[in-house]
Amino acid sequence: MGSKIVWAINIILALAILATVVWAFPYFASAFYMSQGNKALEAALERPEALESRVRAVNYLQQAVRWDRNNTEASELLAKAYRQLAEAYVGRGELAEAKPALEAQLEQDPEDQFALYYLARAYEQAGERDRAAGNYERLRYSELEQGGKIPACLGSLAAKLEEYGIWEREEVVNIVSFLVWQGEWKQAEEVLARMGGKYPHDPEWAFYRGEMYHRQGKLDEALRSYERAIELDPQYAEAYLRIGMVYEERASKAKP
């Protein structure tokens, strides 16, 4: 009788241990894959040009989330891994390859400007203009600054929103003015080149190019751009004002 009780107790204990192992295994598995994914992300930081570590990080962290959907740390790391992988592909100009990571990133953060913008570019490249337009539409009310920083795609985005008929010309002019006054020369140059090429007889682009040069201290280039704006619109009063300012600065610098 005693041996049967002992046997029964052992069976119960074994079943309890087995149940505990079965119950706990997903959490242990998730923790293991998360650890491996984090290591892969750290390795990626050491070699920014390498894709392999980023791909491994995504694969490991996907497993971590599959094993434990409530592992918020793994989910946050997975979003970071998607972002790093997408940035790596975008940096190489491989937008088609970036699409899965960008789409996954948007699932994690539906308002991510980087993912929305470059996914729109990827759709464009694939000839999916309706899907591209949908992403651009979602970006039309994006904040000009994120975390105190101006998005690196703001200039290109402004031109694209105008191209797709989502923004009017005046809204693009406002963005150009903002970029110039914030000293975002590269972005300002990009959108000025696009819009100036598309609307060569519009004086605004010549004026803001002059404004950009003026703020950089390139007075000769600024003067030529302001004069070009006046050629296109002889009534452009602000361009006359800026020309006067250029001559005043020239005279001031010429004084001994």
Summary of the structure (lengths in Angstrom):
residues: 256
radius of gyration: 28.4
end to end distance: 115.3
largest distance: 115.3
contacts: 771
relative contact order: 0.05
helix: 79%
strand: 1%
